[in-house]
């Protein structure tokens, strides 16, 4: 059972993330839902080994983003609880000598998956032990911008197939900024996902954000609507949600 200090908003969304599942988080340009992937990772590290594939920032930017929900990436790297595959740093030659941060010698759609597989086999798997693995691609739209949408979908399909064999109980988290990629791209990813969260913001009369859990493998699931907001502290509880409805038709 997770430490009490780590429990809160995520349990309001779903009871448990099943091993071997894929969670997609779709949000818009102004949403705070981009924090959810980091918050889930932070919550799970007490029992899981985390792997972040970074496509969006230089390493220090990734660390700053994660600290918005209290995830100290550098600390977890030193404690062998986390590994970072820094594709952004590899692509743009922004590299840091940090424990458990790994780089590719080159980035191309043809070779990226075999190179990542080699990092998994030689560097990451020996650290995992008997822990469950939780993988965060930060972010899938960042990968699409770097590699192209169709190439990213092909690579993701290959990665899903590969990890279903060598890490069958791992959880994959896929954040997507819907204002960056096409609806076709989002539709494909949602289709292969077990859980789908959609967040949207409204700016007309003050700022309002809603979050919808639209897909889940839990028995008896119905879509659910939440109001979401953030507080001033830096912890997983910084993200607050309150259920305001479900997907049932109004009588």
N, C-alpha and C positions, 0 to 999 in steps of 0.2 A: 504494500500500500504506500502511496506517495506521502512524503512528509506533509503535515497539515499546512505549513506555510506555502506549499506549492499548489494547493488545491484552490479552486475558485471558478473563474470564468469558463475555463475549458470544459469542466464537468457540467456546466450549464448547457453546453452545445451538444456533447455526446458523452455517453457513459464510458466508453473505452474505444480506442483505436485498435481494430483487429490486426494481428500480425499478418503480413503479406498484403496489406491494403495500400491503396493510393488515395491521398487526399489532395484535391485541387481547391485552391482559394482564388477566386476571381474577384477583382476589385477595380475601381476606377482611379483616375489620377490623383484625386483628393482624399482617398480613403485612408484610414488608419489600419485597415485589415492586412496591410503588408507586414505588420508586426506579428501576426498570428503564427507564422511559421517559426519565427525565433522563439515565441512564447511557448509553443508546443515542445520545441527542442529543449528549451530550458527546463520545462517541467519533467521531461522524460529522462534527463541525463542521470538521475539518481539510480536508474536501473538499466539504462541503454547506452550504447556507444553511438555518438553522433558523427555524421559525415556531411559537410557542407560543400557543394560544388558551386563555386562563386563565379558568376558571369557579369556582375553589375558594377563592382567597385574595386579600387585598390584595396589591399588587405586592411589597411587602417580604417578605411571607410566602412568595410564590412563590420569591423569591431565596433565602431561607433553606432552603426544601425542596430546591432544586437543589444547593445547596452540600453537601448530605449525600453527594453523589458527585463533588464537585469541580467542578461546573459553575458558573462565575461569570457569571451572567446579565448583570449590569451591564457587565462587561468586554466580553462578546461583543456586546452592544448597541452599545457605543462603537466597536467594531471593524467594525461593519456585517456581522457574521456571523449575526445573530439579530434577529428582530422579535417583539414581544409584542402580541397583540390582547387587551387587558384587559377582557373582558366583565364580570367580577366588579366591577372598579372602575367600569365604566360603569353597571352596574345600581344599585350602592349609593353612587355619588358619592364613591368613594375614589380620587382621581386624583393622579398624580405627573407632574411635568414631566421626563420622561426621553427621551433620544434613542431613536428607533425603538420607543417604546411608544405604541400607538394606542388610542383610545377611541371608542365609539359615542355619538352624541348621545341615543339612547334604545335600550332593549332590549325587543323584543317578538318572538314567534315569526313574525309576519307579515313583519317587516322586517329581522330580524337578518342573514339571508344576503345580501340585496342590499347592506346597509351594509358587511358584511365584504368582499364582492366589490369594492366601491369602494375600500376600503383596499388590497386586493391590487393593483388596477389602478393606482392613483395613487401609492402609497407603497412597496409591497413589491417589485413586479416590477422596477422600475428598479435595485434593489440586488442582485438575484440574479446577474446576469451569466450565465455559462455553467455555474454550479454546479447540482448536484442539490439538490432541496428535500426536507427532512424536517420533517414537521408533527406536532406533539404537541398533542392536546386534553387539557388537564389540568383536570378529568378528565371522562370521558363521564357518569359518575354525577352529577357536579356540574352538568353541563348539564341532565341530566334533572330534578334537583331544582329548578333555576331555571326551566325552560321546560315541564316535563312530559315523561313518557316517550314518548308517541306523537308529540308535536310534535318531540322531539329525534330520533326515528328518521326522521321525514319530512325534517327539516332535514339530517340526516346523509346520507340518500339523495341529496338535491339536491346537497350539497357534493361527494359522491363523483363524481356525474355531471359536475359542472362542472369539477372539478380533473382528471378524466380527459381533458378536452379541452384545458385551458389549462396544466396541469402534469402531463403523462402519465407522467413518470418519477419523480414525487414519492412519498415513503413517508409513510404516515399511521399514527400510533401512537395507540391508544385504550385507556388504562387504565380499568378499571372495578372499583369496590368492589362485590362481589356482595351484600354485606349491606345495601346502600342501595337497589338497584333490583330489579325482578322477574326471575324466571327467563325469562320470555317476552322481556324486553328483552335479556338476555344472549344468549339463543338466536338472536335476530335478528341481533345484531351479530356473533356468532361465525360465523353462516352466510355473511355477506358478506366475511369476513376470509380472507386467504391464510395467515396464521400465527396460531395461538392458543396462548397460554401460560396455564396455570391454576396458581395457587399456593395452598397451604392450610397452615394452622398447626394444631398439636396442643399443647394446654396441660396435658393430664392428668398426665403424669409428666415435668416439665421442658418446656422450649420446644423444639419441633421443627418445622421448616418444609420442605415438599417442593414441588417445582415440576415441572409436567408440560408438555412440549411435545406438544400433542395434534393439531396441524394444521400442515402445512408443504407448500409446492409443490415441495420438492426431490425429485428422482427417487429412488425407492427408500426414501422416508421411512417410518419406523415410529415410533409414539409413544414418548417417552423420559421417564424419571423421574430427577429430580435431588434431592439434598439441597442446601438453600440456607442460607447464614448470612452474617452481616455482621461485618466487622472494625472496628477502631477508627480507621483512617485515613479520609481523605476523597478518594476517587478512584473511577473506575469499577471498580477492582479491590477496592473495599470489599465489593462483593457477590461472594461465592464460591459456586460450585456444584460438585458432584461427581456424576457419573452413577452411579446405583445400580441401573438396570434399564431395560428397554424394554417395549414393548407386546406382545411375543410371548407366547403362552400357555406356561405352564410345562410341561415334558415330564413 
